[in-house]
Amino acid sequence: MVKNAMNKPDTIQPATGKLGVLMPGMGAVATTFIAGVEAIKADLGKPIGSLTQMGTIRLGKRTDGTSPLIKDFVPLAALEDLVFGGWDVFEDDVYAAASHAGVLDQKTLDALKEPLSKIKPMKAVFDRNYVKRLEGSHVKQAATKWELAEMAREDIRNFKADNGCDRLVMIWCGSTEIFLTPTAVHDTIETFEQGLKDNDEGIAPSMIYAYAALMEKVPYLNGAPNLSVDMPCMLELADRQGVPVGGKDFKTGQTLMKTILAPGFKTRALGLRGWFSTNILGNRDGEILDDPDSFKTKEESKLGVIEHILQPDLNPDLYGDIYHKVRINYYPPRGDEKEGWDNIDIFGWLGYPMQIKVDFLCRDSILAAPLVLDLVLFTDLAQRSGWKGIQEWLSFYFKSPQTAPGLYPEHDIFIQSMKLKNTLRFLMGADLITHLGQEYYD
Ligand SMILES: NC(=O)c1ccc[n+]([C@@H]2O[C@H](COP(=O)([O-])OP(=O)(O)OC[C@H]3O[C@@H](n4cnc5c(N)ncnc54)[C@H](O)[C@@H]3O)[C@@H](O)[C@H]2O)c1
């Protein structure tokens, strides 16, 4: 039985003191997030794409005219109170890593050199068997995975003490690992701990970080499609330790577009015959996803979206025969500035075919950075509200949202948004908004 204990809290602990954000993986996404927060604090830019900073929430009737900023409605940690840290297989500090990632312009990074160069990654829990296209030397050495977990736990405690943090959140911004499915070792806390001691090959580095976080009562969020906390032993641990968890895989780029467009077709009862998606990108993530084992993990994460939104079993005439294909091609000249093409074959009245072409020239890490910020702030809010386990209301941010076993994930971004906002209203004791709207006509 999976529990997530999301009752209305009597009190929400205040967001006072420092909130440490720990990131396994300090590459393009993590450094764009950190440098972005520093840039916003220095008034060099605005937090565009972040619901916690720029989004509003309607309270009461449409005629009330009450739509505060979300950050003025719920008690979130302030940007000034965030402290950043993490691990990487490369020694580069955040200034050097952000310069290498090449997402933000060098002038902005140079203006922030002082705070960014102070953030240095800790040695990674890393094993090349799980990310084949990556090689780095800034890596912990130990005889067993159990010892590695103990070392990661010590890192967490030291980081908290050294930086005077009141609370921590961990968010995986590391590379996509090879495709794994849960096995017996992932069944219970006991089998997992035994697996750590036995160096079980089913235990990937991301799981070791997740275990370390939960043992230290630190919420864990998963920005990649790796299993990490999506398995029974971690949910049992999250419940025992009283910590929120969430995943998987940041919803950016092409999948964001899919979860915007597909609900539109369904809402108007238009049919879908095929959806062909291809991407070119040239950052390190693209290079790693060029490896078929890592791509398989990503592919699984991307493919489920359309089926869950369109529900072919309920609508076989419209969605019973869909051909869905996703490709990612590593193309170095593009760097982080990905291009995603979609060819969508739809059909209308009497089955007449139509086509839609989408060419999204996006910037992967620019889309992902605000999601990291929101996930961190909302999960910290959940923790201070006494909520634990899977935070399904944060599905809005994920390509492959984690749910209780047996429950299909909600992918429709508009339903996800309604759920997120109603959860905030519920948390604060405000009326939920059903959009029934009868009161305006009584
Ligand atoms: N950018 C997006 O829009 C987006 C969207 C969804 C998911 N993601 C996922 O987010 C993750 C990060 O993306 P990115 O563009 O920053 O990639 P990146 O390659 O620039 O950064 C990943 C970093 O993780 C490090 N790393 C890998 N394994 C590690 C380990 N075990 N411990 C510590 N560090 C480790 C790598 O050295 C690298 O610096 C990837 O898994 C990617 O698939 C990104």
PDBQT file of the ligand as one rigid body, heavy atoms in Angstrom, charges set to zero:
ROOT
HETATM    1  N1  LIG A 501      17.296  19.994 -20.423  1.00  0.00    +0.000 N 
HETATM    2  C1  LIG A 501      16.101  19.477 -20.524  1.00  0.00    +0.000 C 
HETATM    3  O1  LIG A 501      15.211  20.049 -21.103  1.00  0.00    +0.000 OA
HETATM    4  C2  LIG A 501      15.819  18.180 -19.849  1.00  0.00    +0.000 A 
HETATM    5  C3  LIG A 501      14.516  17.727 -19.853  1.00  0.00    +0.000 A 
HETATM    6  C4  LIG A 501      14.199  16.537 -19.230  1.00  0.00    +0.000 A 
HETATM    7  C5  LIG A 501      15.180  15.819 -18.608  1.00  0.00    +0.000 A 
HETATM    8  N2  LIG A 501      16.459  16.239 -18.629  1.00  0.00    +0.000 N 
HETATM    9  C6  LIG A 501      17.452  15.414 -17.990  1.00  0.00    +0.000 C 
HETATM   10  O2  LIG A 501      18.136  16.160 -17.040  1.00  0.00    +0.000 OA
HETATM   11  C7  LIG A 501      19.431  15.598 -16.900  1.00  0.00    +0.000 C 
HETATM   12  C8  LIG A 501      20.459  16.695 -16.993  1.00  0.00    +0.000 C 
HETATM   13  O3  LIG A 501      20.472  17.271 -18.295  1.00  0.00    +0.000 OA
HETATM   14  P1  LIG A 501      21.654  18.225 -18.739  1.00  0.00    +0.000 P 
HETATM   15  O4  LIG A 501      21.274  18.792 -20.038  1.00  0.00    +0.000 OA
HETATM   16  O5  LIG A 501      22.024  19.099 -17.620  1.00  0.00    +0.000 OA
HETATM   17  O6  LIG A 501      22.823  17.155 -18.980  1.00  0.00    +0.000 OA
HETATM   18  P2  LIG A 501      24.395  17.395 -18.770  1.00  0.00    +0.000 P 
HETATM   19  O7  LIG A 501      25.053  16.234 -19.443  1.00  0.00    +0.000 OA
HETATM   20  O8  LIG A 501      24.801  18.754 -19.159  1.00  0.00    +0.000 OA
HETATM   21  O9  LIG A 501      24.573  17.295 -17.186  1.00  0.00    +0.000 OA
HETATM   22  C9  LIG A 501      24.472  16.095 -16.498  1.00  0.00    +0.000 C 
HETATM   23  C10 LIG A 501      25.609  16.068 -15.500  1.00  0.00    +0.000 C 
HETATM   24  O10 LIG A 501      25.439  14.933 -14.675  1.00  0.00    +0.000 OA
HETATM   25  C11 LIG A 501      26.721  14.438 -14.378  1.00  0.00    +0.000 C 
HETATM   26  N3  LIG A 501      26.547  13.091 -13.868  1.00  0.00    +0.000 N 
HETATM   27  C12 LIG A 501      26.168  11.977 -14.518  1.00  0.00    +0.000 A 
HETATM   28  N4  LIG A 501      26.090  10.936 -13.685  1.00  0.00    +0.000 NA
HETATM   29  C13 LIG A 501      26.388  11.421 -12.448  1.00  0.00    +0.000 A 
HETATM   30  C14 LIG A 501      26.460  10.833 -11.165  1.00  0.00    +0.000 A 
HETATM   31  N5  LIG A 501      26.193   9.548 -10.989  1.00  0.00    +0.000 N 
HETATM   32  N6  LIG A 501      26.770  11.631 -10.118  1.00  0.00    +0.000 NA
HETATM   33  C15 LIG A 501      27.035  12.954 -10.298  1.00  0.00    +0.000 A 
HETATM   34  N7  LIG A 501      27.009  13.547 -11.495  1.00  0.00    +0.000 NA
HETATM   35  C16 LIG A 501      26.671  12.790 -12.550  1.00  0.00    +0.000 A 
HETATM   36  C17 LIG A 501      27.482  14.595 -15.662  1.00  0.00    +0.000 C 
HETATM   37  O11 LIG A 501      28.868  14.592 -15.452  1.00  0.00    +0.000 OA
HETATM   38  C18 LIG A 501      26.983  15.948 -16.151  1.00  0.00    +0.000 C 
HETATM   39  O12 LIG A 501      27.800  17.009 -15.726  1.00  0.00    +0.000 OA
HETATM   40  C19 LIG A 501      19.582  14.534 -17.988  1.00  0.00    +0.000 C 
HETATM   41  O13 LIG A 501      19.327  13.270 -17.453  1.00  0.00    +0.000 OA
HETATM   42  C20 LIG A 501      18.499  14.913 -18.948  1.00  0.00    +0.000 C 
HETATM   43  O14 LIG A 501      18.042  13.807 -19.708  1.00  0.00    +0.000 OA
HETATM   44  C21 LIG A 501      16.812  17.425 -19.230  1.00  0.00    +0.000 A 
ENDROOT
TORSDOF 0
